[in-house]
Amino acid sequence: MSDVTSRRVVLQPSTVEVIFAWFQRVISGYCLLFGILYWIRLIGLYPGSLWRFDLMPVHWQVAAVTLAVFFPFAAAGLWMLASWGPVIWFICAATEIVMYAGFPELFGHRPLILASHAAVALLYIVFRVVIWIQKRQRRQ
């Protein structure tokens, strides 16, 4: 065996990185589900009285169309572990936070959605910090 092969570094993801990848894929599933739910509202399969696109108020039309496109796009990015996936998810989360926390008189009050977005953001930050600390320790 030569010196070159004995000093070869094997790059394998840490346990935290593997868990983080699965975390992103779980969130991807939720994004796809939310995207499908917004599409169901847009095409009129939702049982509510104002949940067909032509009967929606304008503020709901803008929000529903935006989120119906962005949520599946975020799902694809998160599933592929692409760097833009969390960015698109953040845009979706920020949109829903503004909708339900900023304008509850127009969109209703949905504290569970707000809490879920906050929890996902917090977990994402924790994962990124732990991975950064691990990589820094490996370099030293």
Backbone bond lengths (Angstrom), bond angles and torsions (degrees), N, CA, C in turn:
res aa  C-N    CA-C-N  psi(-1)  N-CA   C-N-CA  omega(-1)  CA-C   N-CA-C  phi
1 M - - - 1.444 - - 1.524 108.45 -
2 S 1.292 117.27 132.90 1.462 120.30 -179.00 1.519 110.56 -86.40
3 D 1.343 114.87 169.77 1.462 120.06 179.24 1.519 112.17 -65.34
4 V 1.317 116.37 -31.27 1.464 120.33 -178.50 1.529 110.55 -65.40
5 T 1.307 118.59 -44.88 1.459 120.42 -177.99 1.519 112.09 -74.47
6 S 1.301 118.21 -27.77 1.466 119.13 179.49 1.516 112.28 -77.12
7 R 1.348 117.82 -21.92 1.463 120.72 179.42 1.527 112.28 -98.11
8 R 1.297 117.77 6.86 1.457 121.00 -177.88 1.526 109.75 -64.99
9 V 1.302 116.06 135.02 1.457 122.21 179.48 1.519 108.36 -96.33
10 V 1.303 116.15 127.96 1.454 121.48 177.79 1.526 107.52 -94.85
11 L 1.320 115.58 121.90 1.457 120.63 -179.43 1.522 109.30 -94.53
12 Q 1.298 115.36 111.91 1.459 121.14 176.31 1.517 108.09 -130.79
13 P 1.317 116.51 142.75 1.464 118.44 178.68 1.530 110.61 -67.77
14 S 1.321 114.65 147.50 1.458 119.25 176.61 1.531 109.18 -74.58
15 T 1.307 115.59 170.42 1.470 120.31 178.61 1.521 110.86 -61.14
16 V 1.325 116.27 -39.49 1.472 120.10 179.53 1.523 110.36 -64.46
17 E 1.330 117.45 -39.00 1.463 120.42 179.13 1.528 111.51 -66.67
18 V 1.310 116.90 -36.66 1.472 120.33 177.11 1.532 109.90 -66.95
19 I 1.329 116.68 -44.54 1.472 120.47 178.07 1.526 110.27 -62.68
20 F 1.334 116.51 -39.76 1.467 121.04 178.82 1.533 110.77 -62.88
21 A 1.320 116.80 -40.27 1.472 120.22 177.61 1.525 110.31 -62.12
22 W 1.320 117.66 -43.37 1.467 120.02 178.16 1.520 111.86 -68.90
23 F 1.325 117.09 -34.44 1.470 121.14 174.65 1.526 109.54 -58.84
24 Q 1.334 116.54 -46.55 1.462 119.55 179.56 1.522 111.28 -63.24
25 R 1.309 117.51 -35.59 1.470 119.98 179.69 1.523 111.73 -71.72
26 V 1.315 117.61 -34.53 1.471 120.02 174.90 1.525 109.86 -64.99
27 I 1.321 116.90 -45.10 1.464 120.58 177.54 1.530 109.92 -63.57
28 S 1.322 117.30 -33.15 1.460 121.21 175.46 1.528 110.88 -59.83
29 G 1.325 115.95 -42.18 1.466 119.66 177.62 1.511 112.19 -61.86
30 Y 1.330 115.95 -42.07 1.467 119.30 177.55 1.525 111.20 -65.27
31 C 1.320 117.08 -39.78 1.470 119.61 178.06 1.523 111.09 -62.44
32 L 1.318 116.25 -41.71 1.461 119.43 178.19 1.528 110.58 -63.34
33 L 1.330 116.61 -41.93 1.458 120.65 177.40 1.527 111.23 -61.17
34 F 1.335 117.45 -46.11 1.462 120.33 179.28 1.533 110.57 -63.69
35 G 1.336 116.77 -39.21 1.461 119.50 177.46 1.516 111.72 -61.91
36 I 1.326 116.36 -42.95 1.464 120.45 178.06 1.523 110.83 -63.53
37 L 1.338 116.77 -40.49 1.465 119.58 178.70 1.526 111.96 -63.44
38 Y 1.339 116.64 -38.91 1.465 118.10 176.67 1.528 110.65 -67.77
39 W 1.329 118.32 -36.92 1.465 120.44 176.54 1.526 111.18 -65.55
40 I 1.328 116.87 -38.05 1.468 120.02 177.17 1.523 110.39 -60.23
41 R 1.322 116.31 -40.98 1.467 119.68 177.15 1.526 111.21 -64.69
42 L 1.326 115.86 -40.96 1.463 118.82 -176.74 1.523 112.89 -66.59
43 I 1.325 117.41 -36.32 1.466 118.54 -177.37 1.525 113.18 -89.91
44 G 1.332 116.84 -2.02 1.450 119.78 171.12 1.509 116.46 93.09
45 L 1.321 119.17 14.85 1.463 120.60 178.62 1.519 112.43 -85.73
46 Y 1.303 116.78 -8.77 1.459 122.17 179.64 1.531 108.68 -73.16
47 P 1.334 119.18 138.31 1.465 120.14 -172.90 1.536 115.24 -76.55
48 G 1.312 119.70 -2.42 1.459 120.75 -178.94 1.513 112.09 -71.94
49 S 1.328 116.11 162.62 1.465 120.18 -175.52 1.532 112.55 -76.25
50 L 1.337 118.09 -32.66 1.459 120.58 -178.18 1.526 111.81 -109.36
51 W 1.305 117.96 30.28 1.454 118.97 -174.17 1.521 113.61 -110.46
52 R 1.288 115.22 30.09 1.453 119.75 166.89 1.525 105.47 -108.54
53 F 1.311 118.64 144.33 1.459 121.23 -170.29 1.525 112.64 -54.19
54 D 1.308 118.35 -45.00 1.465 120.08 -177.15 1.524 112.96 -71.84
55 L 1.333 118.18 -14.95 1.460 121.24 177.88 1.530 112.91 -99.81
56 M 1.325 117.03 -7.62 1.471 121.10 -178.92 1.523 110.52 -72.88
57 P 1.339 115.89 147.90 1.473 118.42 168.90 1.539 109.15 -65.37
58 V 1.304 116.54 158.39 1.463 121.29 -174.96 1.527 111.64 -59.45
59 H 1.326 117.94 -39.54 1.465 119.23 -178.86 1.529 111.22 -63.81
60 W 1.325 117.48 -34.91 1.463 120.35 176.27 1.527 111.30 -73.70
61 Q 1.326 117.34 -35.17 1.464 119.86 177.65 1.523 110.86 -60.53
62 V 1.323 116.80 -46.40 1.466 120.95 -179.37 1.529 110.45 -63.91
63 A 1.317 116.95 -47.87 1.466 120.58 -178.01 1.527 111.72 -65.45
64 A 1.319 116.75 -44.99 1.469 120.33 -176.66 1.528 111.76 -65.40
65 V 1.317 117.39 -42.37 1.465 120.44 179.53 1.529 110.21 -65.65
66 T 1.316 116.71 -44.37 1.466 120.72 -179.99 1.523 110.70 -60.54
67 L 1.320 117.35 -48.86 1.457 120.49 -176.84 1.535 112.29 -73.80
68 A 1.323 117.77 -29.40 1.467 120.13 176.96 1.527 110.93 -65.67
69 V 1.321 117.48 -28.84 1.460 121.07 177.29 1.525 111.27 -86.51
70 F 1.326 117.04 -44.77 1.466 120.68 -173.42 1.529 113.63 -72.96
71 F 1.321 119.19 -37.70 1.473 119.47 -177.73 1.535 112.22 -61.83
72 P 1.335 120.66 -48.20 1.478 118.09 176.72 1.527 112.92 -64.61
73 F 1.322 116.72 -33.38 1.461 120.79 176.58 1.527 110.56 -64.17
74 A 1.338 116.80 -42.94 1.465 121.18 175.79 1.524 110.39 -63.49
75 A 1.325 116.97 -39.31 1.462 120.92 179.26 1.522 110.90 -60.43
76 A 1.317 116.82 -42.74 1.469 120.16 179.02 1.523 110.94 -63.97
77 G 1.311 117.14 -44.36 1.455 120.70 -179.72 1.511 113.03 -66.07
78 L 1.318 116.87 -39.69 1.466 120.22 178.56 1.528 110.61 -68.99
79 W 1.319 117.71 -40.02 1.466 120.55 -179.67 1.527 111.19 -64.02
80 M 1.326 116.33 -39.46 1.464 120.44 -179.63 1.528 112.31 -81.17
81 L 1.326 116.78 -2.10 1.464 122.89 -177.60 1.523 111.47 60.18
82 A 1.327 116.14 31.15 1.457 121.80 178.76 1.531 109.46 -76.12
83 S 1.312 115.65 151.61 1.463 119.42 -177.48 1.524 112.21 -66.91
84 W 1.322 117.91 -24.63 1.454 120.55 -178.82 1.532 112.69 -83.95
85 G 1.325 118.54 -12.64 1.462 121.22 -179.72 1.526 113.51 -59.42
86 P 1.347 118.28 -52.12 1.467 118.84 177.20 1.528 113.50 -63.12
87 V 1.331 117.25 -29.02 1.464 120.25 179.02 1.526 109.99 -66.51
88 I 1.325 116.65 -45.31 1.464 120.26 179.01 1.526 110.11 -67.15
89 W 1.353 117.12 -38.26 1.465 119.20 175.62 1.524 109.99 -60.24
90 F 1.329 117.43 -41.70 1.461 120.91 179.35 1.528 110.87 -60.82
91 I 1.321 117.46 -40.15 1.466 120.24 177.61 1.531 110.15 -62.13
92 C 1.337 116.96 -42.72 1.473 121.06 178.01 1.528 110.40 -63.42
93 A 1.324 116.48 -46.36 1.466 120.48 -178.72 1.526 110.59 -64.07
94 A 1.319 116.79 -43.81 1.466 119.82 179.32 1.526 111.06 -62.86
95 T 1.330 116.20 -38.81 1.468 119.81 178.03 1.517 110.98 -62.28
96 E 1.338 116.79 -46.58 1.466 118.71 -179.85 1.527 111.76 -69.55
97 I 1.294 118.08 -33.65 1.474 119.93 176.82 1.519 110.05 -64.38
98 V 1.326 117.26 -43.89 1.466 120.09 177.19 1.522 110.08 -63.70
99 M 1.342 116.86 -40.54 1.463 120.23 -179.97 1.529 111.67 -60.79
100 Y 1.336 115.51 -54.65 1.462 119.79 -169.83 1.520 114.13 -87.85
101 A 1.323 118.24 -25.19 1.469 120.00 177.82 1.523 111.61 -97.75
102 G 1.328 116.52 -35.20 1.459 119.66 -177.51 1.517 114.52 -85.23
103 F 1.330 116.36 -32.98 1.461 120.61 -177.21 1.529 111.45 -131.66
104 P 1.336 118.03 59.18 1.469 118.72 -178.00 1.529 112.80 -65.91
105 E 1.324 117.83 -23.03 1.468 119.62 178.60 1.526 111.32 -70.48
106 L 1.341 117.78 -23.76 1.460 121.30 178.54 1.527 112.91 -95.10
107 F 1.336 116.82 -40.45 1.452 121.10 -171.97 1.529 113.79 -109.26
108 G 1.291 117.52 -8.41 1.457 120.77 -176.95 1.525 110.89 93.88
109 H 1.294 114.81 173.34 1.460 120.75 -178.31 1.526 107.82 -111.74
110 R 1.306 117.54 116.03 1.469 122.86 -177.94 1.525 109.84 -126.18
111 P 1.326 117.58 79.54 1.472 119.72 -177.30 1.525 113.61 -64.85
112 L 1.327 118.27 -28.09 1.460 120.17 179.61 1.533 111.59 -66.94
113 I 1.307 117.46 -38.74 1.465 120.85 177.01 1.525 110.00 -66.43
114 L 1.317 116.80 -42.60 1.463 120.67 178.34 1.520 111.04 -61.82
115 A 1.326 116.51 -43.86 1.466 120.78 -179.95 1.526 111.12 -66.32
116 S 1.326 117.18 -38.73 1.465 119.18 -179.68 1.524 111.24 -66.89
117 H 1.327 117.48 -40.69 1.464 119.35 176.85 1.528 111.13 -64.39
118 A 1.315 117.22 -40.31 1.468 120.38 178.10 1.532 111.08 -64.30
119 A 1.321 117.24 -41.44 1.465 121.21 179.80 1.527 111.35 -65.35
120 V 1.323 117.29 -42.80 1.467 120.69 178.87 1.526 109.96 -64.41
121 A 1.320 117.28 -43.44 1.472 120.30 179.10 1.524 110.86 -62.42
122 L 1.315 116.97 -42.31 1.461 121.07 179.97 1.532 110.94 -64.60
123 L 1.327 116.97 -45.29 1.462 120.52 177.47 1.527 111.56 -62.65
124 Y 1.311 117.23 -39.28 1.462 120.80 178.28 1.529 110.05 -61.52
125 I 1.324 117.04 -45.38 1.463 120.85 179.61 1.521 110.47 -63.42
126 V 1.321 117.79 -42.74 1.468 121.10 179.16 1.524 110.32 -61.11
127 F 1.319 117.91 -46.30 1.463 121.23 178.24 1.529 111.16 -58.59
128 R 1.326 116.56 -48.24 1.462 119.99 -177.95 1.530 111.63 -62.33
129 V 1.324 117.78 -39.49 1.466 121.00 179.59 1.525 110.24 -67.04
130 V 1.325 117.51 -44.92 1.465 121.09 -179.93 1.531 110.29 -62.95
131 I 1.323 117.95 -43.00 1.467 121.27 178.59 1.530 110.09 -63.86
132 W 1.312 117.91 -41.27 1.461 121.59 178.58 1.529 110.95 -62.63
133 I 1.326 116.83 -42.98 1.471 120.96 178.49 1.527 110.46 -63.53
134 Q 1.328 117.40 -43.77 1.461 120.39 178.87 1.528 111.88 -61.82
135 K 1.321 117.01 -43.15 1.465 119.96 179.84 1.522 111.00 -65.83
136 R 1.308 117.07 -37.95 1.465 120.66 178.16 1.509 111.06 -65.35
137 Q 1.332 117.06 -39.46 1.468 120.89 178.61 1.521 110.83 -68.11
138 R 1.331 118.50 -35.91 1.467 121.32 178.45 1.531 111.33 -66.31
139 R 1.347 116.72 -35.75 1.462 120.31 179.95 1.519 112.66 -68.82
140 Q 1.321 117.05 -27.92 1.465 120.44 -176.57 1.488 113.37 -84.96
